[in-house]
Amino acid sequence: MQKHYHKVMFSISEKRMFDGFTLYCMFQEQSKDFFKETVDALTLIKKVDPRRYARTKKSLPIIAYVKQGINCYNPTAKAFYVDEFRYPDQYGAYAGLIVHEATHGYLRERRFELTLETQKQHEFICLDEQSRFMKRVIEDMDASNEEKREFLEDVTKRFGGLRKSEWYALGKTRAAKLVRLHQVLREELFSVNPKKPA
């Protein structure tokens, strides 16, 4: 069942293609916003960092809004399972998350699996890629040097905090996903794009 679960989710989701990416949204009322924000984020990656964009296209061909309790990479589907795509800051937070999850896909393609023993190194590599990308966004901004310096300091501080938090611990992420998955299945799954009886 586990390996077919994503197919069930995708079959009841709204679908859109963009530049080789397949985008899915399980929640019809939010699909317009999700598709717009995701296309905007991918366009930003392509503009600011073509090398990372090419890697993202290869390693993360699917981005799906499924609200499982945490943003995560699913290796079976080769997909970014999005829990949240709206972020208030102006320097590419959502695009940075896409880069982060694409790096998980790239590492798995390189046979660097995510395990209890490797999870810290795995996440730190992805955080570093995410941070580097966001710094490129800041450098590309139409802003004063002082504003850019403040933004860079903010990003450096934020990622320093993430490194210390151990938010990525497998037990924590699995628990969050299970809680959210239960809620989605119970409250929302069968109300989205309902299939008419034959």
LUMLUM-735766 format. One record per residue (C-alpha): x, y, z; residue in one letter. Coordinates in steps of 0.05 Angstrom, whole numbers, plus 32768, in hexadecimal, padded with zeros to 4 digits. Layout:
XYZA...
This chain:
800080008000M803980308012Q805780307FCCK8013803D7FACH7FFB80727FDEY801580AC7FB5H7FF080937F78K7FAF80967F9EV7FBD80DD7FB6M7FD180F57F71F7F9380D57F51S7F6481017F7AI7F8E81407F73S7F8B81787F41E7FC681757F12K7FEF81A87EECR802F81A47EC3M806581D97EC3F80A881D47E9DD80AD81897EA8G8094818A7EF0F805381697F04T802D818F7F3AL7FF481717F63Y7FC481917F94C7F9681677FBFM7F6F81A37FD7F7F4481C27FA0Q7F3682037FC4E7F8182117FCAQ7F9881F77F86S7F9B823C7F64K7FC882587F9AD7FF3821A7F9EF7FFF82167F54F801082607F4FK803F82607F8BE806282217F72T806B823A7F2BV8085827C7F46D80B682577F73A80CF822B7F3BL80D682687F0DT8100828A7F43L812E824D7F49I8136824C7EFDK814682967EFAK8176829A7F35V819782567F35D819382307EF3P81C181F87F0CR819581E87F48R815781EE7F1CY817281B97EEDA8180818B7F29R813B81997F44T811A81857F02K814081437F02K813B81317F4CS80F6814E7F5EL80C681467F23P808881487F4FI8071817C7F81I8030816B7FA5A800781927FD8Y7FF0815C8007V7FF4817C804DK801281418074Q802C816A80AFG807281788094I8094818A8053N80BA814C803CC80D781258002Y80B680E37FEFN80E880B57FCDP80B480857FB3T808F80BC7F8CA80CE80E67F81K80A3811F7F9BA80A3815A7FC9F806781527FF8Y805581998009V803581AA804CD803B81F68046E804B8222800BF803A82688025R8074828C8045Y807682D68057P80BF82E88048D80D583038006Q811382DB7FF6Y80FC82997FDBG80EA826F8018A80BC823F7FF2Y80EC823B7FB8A8122822B7FEAG80F981F28006L80F281D67FBFI813E81D87FB8V814481B67FFCH8116817C7FEAE813581767FA4A8178816C7FC7T815B81327FEEH814881137FABG818D81207F8EY81AF81007FCAL818480C27FC4R819480BE7F7BE81DD80BD7F90R81CD80827FBER81D380AC7FFDF819780928022E817480B5805CL817A8089809AT817F809480E5L81CB809680DDE81CD80C580A2T819180F380AFQ81B9812B80CFK81EC812E8096Q81B481278063H818D8161807FE81CA818E8088F81DD8185803FI81958197802AC819481D3805AL81D681EB803DD81BB81E77FF6E817B820B800BQ81A38242802ES81D1824C7FF3R819682537FC5F817382867FF1M81B382AE7FF5K81B482AF7FA9R816D82CA7FA9V818283017FD8I81BF83137FADE819183177F70D815F83457F93M8155838E7F80D816783A77FC6A819C83D17FE7S81DC83B18000N81C583BF8047E8183839B803CE81A68360801CK81D6835C8057R819B835B8088E81788325805FF81B882FB805CL81C0830180A7E817882EA80B0D818282AD8084V81C3829B80A8T81A182A080ECK8165827880D5R818D823F80BAF81BA823E80F7G817C82348121G816481FC80F4L81A681D780FCR819E81D88148K815481C5814BS8159817D8132E811381868114W8126815280E1Y812881178111A810580DE80EFL80D880CF812BG80C08117812DK80B1811C80E3T808E80D980DFR806280EA811AA804F812D80FBA803F810C80B8K801480D680D8L7FEC81088100V7FE0813480C3R7FD280F98095L7F9D80E080C5H7F7C812480C5Q7F7D812A8079V7F6080E5806FL7F2A80F080A3R7F1581368091E7F2781478049E7F3D810E801CL7EFA80F98001F7EDE813F7FFAS7F1381537FC6V7F0281477F7DN7ECF81117F90P7EC580DA7F5EK7E7D80D07F46K7E62808A7F4EP7E5E80627F0FA
